[in-house]
Amino acid sequence: MGVTSITQEFLCPIAPARMFKALIIDSKNLIPRLLPQFIASVDVTQGDGGAGSIEQVNFTEASHFRYVKHRIDELDQDNFVCKYTMIEGDALGDKLDSIAYEVKFEAASDGSSICKMTSKYNTIGEFEVKEEEIISGKKSAMGIYKVVEAYLLENPHVYS
């Protein structure tokens, strides 16, 4: 099995605690509400939403995919860190075994945050993930971040 790892870092004007609550802790409620054209629902199919839980993201017909399942590997609410792994779904195709993610929000000096995200693509056999596939995934993730960020900027008392 091959592994391709990508790390990205970006600034966010929202405090780490608010961004973590919105994007990680309450994502199953918030994301389908903010992106109903793409996300039909996010359902916890196993566990209580903490480490060891399985979440299924169900996409609408507008998406290229039907669903994906994520296993929550670690959820550290004190340090704003979430590790999870995409373990099932048509987004993995026939070349990927899983994709492991680590998302961390750190406080910046001005009260905003720095988001660090690492993605590890675990392939089946010796398949190599193409750069354009990684870029496409990064753009999709950034799109979700930007929608949540805009919502929190427009609603400063939500998740505070």
Secondary structure, 3 states (H helix, E strand, C coil): CCEEEEEEEEEECCCHHHHHHHHHHCHHHHHHHHCCCCEEEEEEEECCCCCCCEEEEEECCCCCCCEEEEEEEEEECCCCEEEEEEEEEHHHCCCEEEEEEEEEEEECCCCCEEEEEEEEEEECCCCCCCHHHHHHHHHHHHHHHHHHHHHHHHCCCCCC
